[in-house]
Every structure is written in structure tokens, then in C-alpha cells.
Amino acid sequence: MMSLATEVALVEMMMSGCTTASDHHYLIPTGLEHAIDLQVEVANKLAVRAIFTRGSMSLGEDEAACHRAIRFRPNKPSLMIAYG
């Protein structure tokens, strides 16, 4: 689902004339730790410039969301940015 959603989003952006896409993740669900790797594969397949990164935010009054986040360490840091 992550790959398909990324492909649809990138194709729609390309059709509108977008030349570079950027996406960031704040909360990465358990079991989908490789989400950014999947997005990089799709961007390479479509030959579109894309930047994928891990989002962040400051702790506020409601820290519940922050506690649900998992720590993300990419398997291949060199693949964090994909250029088509």
C-alpha cells in the first residue's frame, strides 16, 4: 500500500508539472520501518527527483503522540535522497 500510494502521489504531481517532490514522516508505524526505502524505490522507478526525510516536532502539552513514535534508523542512509 505504501508503494502504491507513493506511486499515485508522484504520478499526480508529475502530471501537474511538479519536478521535485518532498515527503517527511513523523510517526512510522511498527512493521513499516522500511517505508522510506519503499518510497525511494518508487521514485527511482518513475525517474522523479524526490527527497525523503524523517520529520520532527517539539514536545508539547500532549506528549502521547511522541511516545507512539518509533526510532527510525535507515538501513541505507545513502538512499535517503533519490534523484531520477
TORDRENNU-521810 format. One record per residue: residue number from 1; residue in one letter; chain; x, y, z of N, C-alpha, C in turn. Coordinates in pm, 1 decimal. Each point is the difference from the previous one (the first is absolute). Example, Ala and Ser with C-alpha at 12.3 -4.5 7.8 and 13.67 -1.06 7.14 Angstrom:
residues 2
@k=1; r=A; c=A; n_east=1319.0; n_north=-569.0; n_up=780.0; ca_east=-89.0; ca_north=119.0; ca_up=0.0; c_east=90.0; c_north=120.0; c_up=0.0
@k=2; r=S; c=A; n_east=-35.0; n_north=105.0; n_up=-72.0; ca_east=82.0; ca_north=119.0; ca_up=6.0; c_east=-77.0; c_north=109.0; c_up=73.0
This chain:
residues 84
@k=1; r=M; c=A; n_east=81.5; n_north=-118.9; n_up=0.0; ca_east=-81.5; ca_north=118.9; ca_up=0.0; c_east=86.5; c_north=126.3; c_up=0.0
@k=2; r=M; c=A; n_east=111.6; n_north=-4.9; n_up=72.2; ca_east=89.3; ca_north=116.5; ca_up=4.6; c_east=56.4; c_north=27.4; c_up=-138.9
@k=3; r=S; c=A; n_east=43.6; n_north=-102.4; n_up=-70.2; ca_east=56.1; ca_north=17.7; ca_up=-134.3; c_east=-105.0; c_north=54.0; c_up=-96.5
@k=4; r=L; c=A; n_east=-119.6; n_north=-56.4; n_up=3.5; ca_east=-106.3; ca_north=44.6; ca_up=-90.0; c_east=-40.4; c_north=144.0; c_up=29.9
@k=5; r=A; c=A; n_east=-14.3; n_north=33.6; n_up=128.0; ca_east=-36.7; ca_north=137.2; ca_up=37.3; c_east=106.5; c_north=98.9; c_up=-44.6
@k=6; r=T; c=A; n_east=126.0; n_north=-37.7; n_up=14.2; ca_east=109.8; ca_north=86.3; ca_up=-43.1; c_east=-1.2; c_north=17.2; c_up=-151.3
@k=7; r=E; c=A; n_east=-23.3; n_north=-110.2; n_up=-72.1; ca_east=-2.4; ca_north=6.8; ca_up=-146.0; c_east=-113.1; c_north=90.5; c_up=-49.4
@k=8; r=V; c=A; n_east=-118.4; n_north=-16.8; n_up=55.8; ca_east=-114.0; ca_north=83.2; ca_up=-40.9; c_east=29.1; c_north=147.4; c_up=28.9
@k=9; r=A; c=A; n_east=51.0; n_north=28.5; n_up=118.3; ca_east=29.0; ca_north=138.9; ca_up=36.4; c_east=105.5; c_north=61.0; c_up=-92.5
@k=10; r=L; c=A; n_east=106.8; n_north=-73.5; n_up=-26.8; ca_east=106.0; ca_north=53.4; ca_up=-85.9; c_east=-47.3; c_north=18.7; c_up=-143.9
@k=11; r=V; c=A; n_east=-78.2; n_north=-94.3; n_up=-51.3; ca_east=-51.9; ca_north=13.6; ca_up=-137.0; c_east=-93.4; c_north=120.5; c_up=-9.3
@k=12; r=E; c=A; n_east=-86.6; n_north=18.6; n_up=97.9; ca_east=-89.0; ca_north=116.9; ca_up=-1.3; c_east=80.6; c_north=129.8; c_up=3.1
@k=13; r=M; c=A; n_east=104.4; n_north=2.9; n_up=80.1; ca_east=82.4; ca_north=121.1; ca_up=6.0; c_east=73.1; c_north=22.7; c_up=-131.9
@k=14; r=M; c=A; n_east=51.3; n_north=-107.2; n_up=-60.0; ca_east=68.6; ca_north=13.0; ca_up=-128.8; c_east=-95.1; c_north=50.9; c_up=-107.4
@k=15; r=M; c=A; n_east=-123.8; n_north=-50.2; n_up=1.4; ca_east=-98.2; ca_north=42.1; ca_up=-100.1; c_east=-36.0; c_north=148.2; c_up=13.9
@k=16; r=S; c=A; n_east=16.2; n_north=54.6; n_up=119.7; ca_east=-31.4; ca_north=141.5; ca_up=20.2; c_east=120.9; c_north=89.8; c_up=-25.8
@k=17; r=G; c=A; n_east=114.5; n_north=-61.1; n_up=-34.6; ca_east=118.3; ca_north=78.9; ca_up=-32.3; c_east=103.0; c_north=7.0; c_up=111.0
@k=18; r=C; c=A; n_east=-23.1; n_north=-66.9; n_up=110.3; ca_east=95.2; ca_north=-0.9; ca_up=111.1; c_east=127.8; c_north=-71.9; c_up=-43.9
@k=19; r=T; c=A; n_east=116.1; n_north=57.1; n_up=32.0; ca_east=126.1; ca_north=-61.8; ca_up=-40.8; c_east=77.0; c_north=-61.6; c_up=116.3
@k=20; r=T; c=A; n_east=-34.9; n_north=34.7; n_up=123.2; ca_east=66.3; ca_north=-55.1; ca_up=118.6; c_east=-103.4; c_north=-18.9; c_up=110.0
@k=21; r=A; c=A; n_east=2.4; n_north=-114.7; n_up=63.8; ca_east=-93.7; ca_north=-28.1; ca_up=109.1; c_east=76.5; c_north=-14.1; c_up=130.6
@k=22; r=S; c=A; n_east=-66.9; n_north=32.1; n_up=108.9; ca_east=59.0; ca_north=-15.0; ca_up=132.5; c_east=-103.7; c_north=-62.8; c_up=92.1
@k=23; r=D; c=A; n_east=43.3; n_north=-91.7; n_up=84.3; ca_east=-90.7; ca_north=-63.6; ca_up=94.6; c_east=74.0; c_north=-22.8; c_up=130.4
@k=24; r=H; c=A; n_east=-69.4; n_north=17.7; n_up=110.1; ca_east=61.7; ca_north=-27.3; ca_up=129.2; c_east=-96.5; c_north=-80.1; c_up=86.1
@k=25; r=H; c=A; n_east=57.6; n_north=-82.1; n_up=83.5; ca_east=-78.9; ca_north=-84.8; ca_up=89.2; c_east=29.8; c_north=40.6; c_up=143.6
@k=26; r=Y; c=A; n_east=-104.6; n_north=16.6; n_up=79.3; ca_east=21.6; ca_north=23.6; ca_up=142.9; c_east=-20.0; c_north=-130.9; c_up=76.1
@k=27; r=L; c=A; n_east=-115.3; n_north=-60.8; n_up=-16.8; ca_east=-26.4; ca_north=-128.2; ca_up=64.6; c_east=10.8; c_north=-110.5; c_up=-103.2
@k=28; r=I; c=A; n_east=84.4; n_north=-96.8; n_up=28.1; ca_east=15.0; ca_north=-114.0; ca_up=-89.5; c_east=-52.8; c_north=-121.9; c_up=74.7
@k=29; r=P; c=A; n_east=-106.5; n_north=-61.6; n_up=-50.5; ca_east=-60.2; ca_north=-112.9; ca_up=70.9; c_east=94.1; c_north=-119.4; c_up=10.0
@k=30; r=T; c=A; n_east=-13.1; n_north=-74.5; n_up=107.5; ca_east=75.2; ca_north=-123.2; ca_up=15.5; c_east=-34.4; c_north=-92.5; c_up=-116.1
@k=31; r=G; c=A; n_east=101.6; n_north=-58.5; n_up=-58.4; ca_east=-19.6; ca_north=-87.5; ca_up=-114.7; c_east=19.6; c_north=70.6; c_up=-132.6
@k=32; r=L; c=A; n_east=10.6; n_north=132.2; n_up=4.0; ca_east=20.2; ca_north=76.0; ca_up=-123.2; c_east=125.9; c_north=87.1; c_up=13.0
@k=33; r=E; c=A; n_east=98.6; n_north=-52.9; n_up=70.2; ca_east=124.7; ca_north=73.4; ca_up=20.6; c_east=73.1; c_north=26.8; c_up=-130.8
@k=34; r=H; c=A; n_east=-31.0; n_north=-73.9; n_up=-104.7; ca_east=65.8; ca_north=14.7; ca_up=-130.3; c_east=-82.5; c_north=86.9; c_up=-96.2
@k=35; r=A; c=A; n_east=-91.6; n_north=79.4; n_up=53.6; ca_east=-89.4; ca_north=82.1; ca_up=-83.2; c_east=78.0; c_north=91.3; c_up=-94.8
@k=36; r=I; c=A; n_east=102.9; n_north=63.7; n_up=50.6; ca_east=75.3; ca_north=93.4; ca_up=-84.2; c_east=74.4; c_north=-76.0; c_up=-109.7
@k=37; r=D; c=A; n_east=50.3; n_north=-117.4; n_up=30.9; ca_east=66.1; ca_north=-81.4; ca_up=-103.3; c_east=-97.3; c_north=-33.5; c_up=-112.8
@k=38; r=L; c=A; n_east=-126.0; n_north=-31.2; n_up=35.9; ca_east=-101.6; ca_north=-28.6; ca_up=-101.9; c_east=-25.1; c_north=122.4; c_up=-87.0
@k=39; r=Q; c=A; n_east=-5.9; n_north=117.2; n_up=61.2; ca_east=-23.8; ca_north=122.0; ca_up=-76.2; c_east=117.0; c_north=30.5; c_up=-93.5
@k=40; r=V; c=A; n_east=119.7; n_north=-24.7; n_up=45.1; ca_east=118.2; ca_north=22.3; ca_up=-84.0; c_east=-6.0; c_north=-90.0; c_up=-123.1
@k=41; r=E; c=A; n_east=-39.0; n_north=-126.6; n_up=18.8; ca_east=-11.7; ca_north=-92.3; ca_up=-112.5; c_east=-100.1; c_north=51.0; c_up=-103.7
@k=42; r=V; c=A; n_east=-113.5; n_north=51.6; n_up=46.1; ca_east=-102.0; ca_north=51.3; ca_up=-91.9; c_east=51.2; c_north=123.4; c_up=-73.0
@k=43; r=A; c=A; n_east=65.5; n_north=90.5; n_up=71.7; ca_east=52.8; ca_north=121.0; ca_up=-63.6; c_east=102.7; c_north=-35.7; c_up=-106.6
@k=44; r=N; c=A; n_east=83.8; n_north=-97.9; n_up=29.0; ca_east=98.4; ca_north=-44.5; ca_up=-99.6; c_east=-68.7; c_north=-60.7; c_up=-120.9
@k=45; r=K; c=A; n_east=-103.7; n_north=-80.7; n_up=23.5; ca_east=-74.0; ca_north=-63.4; ca_up=-109.8; c_east=-62.9; c_north=104.0; c_up=-92.4
@k=46; r=L; c=A; n_east=-51.9; n_north=109.1; n_up=59.7; ca_east=-64.7; ca_north=105.5; ca_up=-78.3; c_east=98.0; c_north=104.9; c_up=-51.4
@k=47; r=A; c=A; n_east=124.8; n_north=-9.5; n_up=43.4; ca_east=103.4; ca_north=97.1; ca_up=-38.7; c_east=-41.5; c_north=142.1; c_up=36.4
@k=48; r=V; c=A; n_east=-47.9; n_north=16.9; n_up=121.7; ca_east=-38.7; ca_north=131.2; ca_up=49.6; c_east=94.4; c_north=39.3; c_up=113.9
@k=49; r=R; c=A; n_east=33.1; n_north=128.1; n_up=7.8; ca_east=82.6; ca_north=47.7; ca_up=111.3; c_east=-85.9; c_north=3.4; c_up=125.7
@k=50; r=A; c=A; n_east=52.4; n_north=-55.5; n_up=108.8; ca_east=-76.3; ca_north=-3.4; ca_up=123.8; c_east=93.6; c_north=4.7; c_up=120.1
@k=51; r=I; c=A; n_east=-48.1; n_north=61.7; n_up=104.0; ca_east=74.6; ca_north=7.0; ca_up=125.7; c_east=-89.4; c_north=-60.3; c_up=107.2
@k=52; r=F; c=A; n_east=51.2; n_north=-99.5; n_up=69.8; ca_east=-74.6; ca_north=-65.1; ca_up=107.1; c_east=77.7; c_north=17.7; c_up=129.2
@k=53; r=T; c=A; n_east=-69.3; n_north=37.7; n_up=104.1; ca_east=67.9; ca_north=28.4; ca_up=125.3; c_east=-87.9; c_north=-37.3; c_up=118.2
@k=54; r=R; c=A; n_east=57.1; n_north=1.6; n_up=115.7; ca_east=-73.7; ca_north=-25.6; ca_up=124.2; c_east=-41.6; c_north=134.6; c_up=57.5
@k=55; r=G; c=A; n_east=-128.9; n_north=19.0; n_up=25.2; ca_east=-51.0; ca_north=122.8; ca_up=58.8; c_east=25.2; c_north=5.7; c_up=149.0
@k=56; r=S; c=A; n_east=-21.6; n_north=115.7; n_up=58.3; ca_east=17.6; ca_north=14.4; ca_up=144.4; c_east=-89.3; c_north=111.7; c_up=50.4
@k=57; r=M; c=A; n_east=-17.1; n_north=3.7; n_up=131.8; ca_east=-74.4; ca_north=108.5; ca_up=63.3; c_east=43.3; c_north=10.4; c_up=144.0
@k=58; r=S; c=A; n_east=-26.3; n_north=113.5; n_up=61.0; ca_east=32.5; ca_north=20.4; ca_up=140.0; c_east=-104.6; c_north=-68.6; c_up=87.2
@k=59; r=L; c=A; n_east=40.0; n_north=-36.5; n_up=120.5; ca_east=-96.0; ca_north=-56.8; ca_up=93.8; c_east=-92.3; c_north=110.3; c_up=48.3
@k=60; r=G; c=A; n_east=-127.7; n_north=-27.0; n_up=0.5; ca_east=-97.6; ca_north=96.6; ca_up=46.5; c_east=-74.9; c_north=-53.7; c_up=120.2
@k=61; r=E; c=A; n_east=-114.9; n_north=59.2; n_up=26.5; ca_east=-80.4; ca_north=-44.9; ca_up=113.1; c_east=-43.0; c_north=-144.7; c_up=-17.7
@k=62; r=D; c=A; n_east=-34.8; n_north=-39.2; n_up=-122.0; ca_east=-44.1; ca_north=-135.5; ca_up=-26.6; c_east=117.1; c_north=-78.5; c_up=-56.8
@k=63; r=E; c=A; n_east=68.5; n_north=-74.5; n_up=84.8; ca_east=116.4; ca_north=-76.6; ca_up=-44.0; c_east=-37.0; c_north=-140.3; c_up=-45.7
@k=64; r=A; c=A; n_east=-128.7; n_north=-33.0; n_up=1.0; ca_east=-42.2; ca_north=-136.0; ca_up=-33.6; c_east=46.5; c_north=-41.6; c_up=-138.5
@k=65; r=A; c=A; n_east=-13.6; n_north=87.3; n_up=-97.5; ca_east=41.3; ca_north=-33.9; ca_up=-136.5; c_east=149.3; c_north=-25.9; c_up=-6.4
@k=66; r=C; c=A; n_east=75.5; n_north=74.6; n_up=77.5; ca_east=145.2; ca_north=-16.9; ca_up=-1.4; c_east=39.8; c_north=-136.3; c_up=55.3
@k=67; r=H; c=A; n_east=-76.0; n_north=-50.7; n_up=96.5; ca_east=32.6; ca_north=-129.5; ca_up=58.3; c_east=-33.8; c_north=-114.5; c_up=-93.5
@k=68; r=R; c=A; n_east=-91.3; n_north=20.7; n_up=-94.9; ca_east=-36.0; ca_north=-106.1; ca_up=-94.7; c_east=102.0; c_north=-12.1; c_up=-112.9
@k=69; r=A; c=A; n_east=79.6; n_north=103.9; n_up=-18.3; ca_east=96.4; ca_north=-1.8; ca_up=-110.4; c_east=109.4; c_north=-102.0; c_up=27.7
@k=70; r=I; c=A; n_east=46.7; n_north=-65.4; n_up=-103.5; ca_east=112.1; ca_north=-91.4; ca_up=14.7; c_east=125.7; c_north=70.5; c_up=-48.8
@k=71; r=R; c=A; n_east=111.2; n_north=-47.4; n_up=44.4; ca_east=126.1; ca_north=57.4; ca_up=-47.2; c_east=28.7; c_north=-58.0; c_up=-138.1
@k=72; r=F; c=A; n_east=34.7; n_north=86.9; n_up=-92.6; ca_east=23.3; ca_north=-42.3; ca_up=-138.1; c_east=146.6; c_north=14.8; c_up=-32.3
@k=73; r=R; c=A; n_east=61.6; n_north=-109.1; n_up=-41.4; ca_east=137.8; ca_north=2.4; ca_up=-45.0; c_east=2.1; c_north=-66.2; c_up=-137.5
@k=74; r=P; c=A; n_east=20.5; n_north=77.7; n_up=-104.4; ca_east=-3.7; ca_north=-58.5; ca_up=-135.2; c_east=108.1; c_north=-105.5; c_up=-18.2
@k=75; r=N; c=A; n_east=-35.0; n_north=-104.0; n_up=-73.1; ca_east=96.8; ca_north=-105.9; ca_up=-29.0; c_east=109.3; c_north=50.0; c_up=-92.9
@k=76; r=K; c=A; n_east=-38.0; n_north=89.3; n_up=-91.5; ca_east=93.3; ca_north=49.2; ca_up=-100.8; c_east=-8.9; c_north=152.6; c_up=-5.2
@k=77; r=P; c=A; n_east=73.7; n_north=69.5; n_up=86.6; ca_east=-11.0; ca_north=146.9; ca_up=3.0; c_east=24.6; c_north=64.8; c_up=-135.5
@k=78; r=S; c=A; n_east=79.9; n_north=-61.1; n_up=-85.6; ca_east=28.9; ca_north=59.1; ca_up=-131.5; c_east=-123.2; c_north=1.1; c_up=-88.4
@k=79; r=L; c=A; n_east=-103.4; n_north=-79.2; n_up=35.9; ca_east=-122.0; ca_north=-4.6; ca_up=-80.8; c_east=-106.2; c_north=97.0; c_up=49.7
@k=80; r=M; c=A; n_east=32.1; n_north=80.8; n_up=98.2; ca_east=-99.4; ca_north=91.5; ca_up=54.1; c_east=-41.2; c_north=104.4; c_up=-104.2
@k=81; r=I; c=A; n_east=86.2; n_north=31.5; n_up=-93.4; ca_east=-33.1; ca_north=92.7; ca_up=-106.7; c_east=13.6; c_north=-73.8; c_up=-131.9
@k=82; r=A; c=A; n_east=-105.2; n_north=1.9; n_up=-78.4; ca_east=2.1; ca_north=-68.7; ca_up=-129.0; c_east=-17.3; c_north=103.1; c_up=-110.7
@k=83; r=Y; c=A; n_east=86.5; n_north=-4.0; n_up=-96.1; ca_east=-11.5; ca_north=91.7; ca_up=-113.7; c_east=-23.7; c_north=-82.1; c_up=-124.2
@k=84; r=G; c=A; n_east=-104.5; n_north=35.6; n_up=-74.0; ca_east=-32.2; ca_north=-72.8; ca_up=-123.0; c_east=83.1; c_north=48.0; c_up=-114.6
